[in-house]
Amino acid sequence: MVKAKYFLAVAEAGTVTAAAARLGITQPALSRQLRRFEKELDLQLFVRAGSSLVLSDAAHALIPTCRRLLAESARAG
């Protein structure tokens, strides 16, 4: 569930650095978690374009599912 939260933070913040700051973790730690999430899902979530990250089509499709999972987790308490 944490990796879904991290993924959404990056998707919403636009950069790993900004998302890491919002989450209160280091950028390298967040990058590692994102790579693990991609490996676990066997999906490429980010397209690396120079120094920028762009959400892949798979990432765009995954966003609603992650939001739903996090909302349900929050309700379950």
RADARA-V197059 format. One record per pair of residues at least 24 apart in sequence whose ideal C-beta (glycine too) atoms are under 6 Angstrom apart, sorted by the first residue. I is the first residue (numbers start at 1). GAP is how many residues later the second one is. Records with the same first field share a line. If there is no record, write none. Layout:
I = GAP / GAP
//
This chain:
1 = 72
3 = 30 / 34
4 = 62 / 65
6 = 24 / 27
7 = 30 / 59
8 = 58
11 = 44 / 52
//
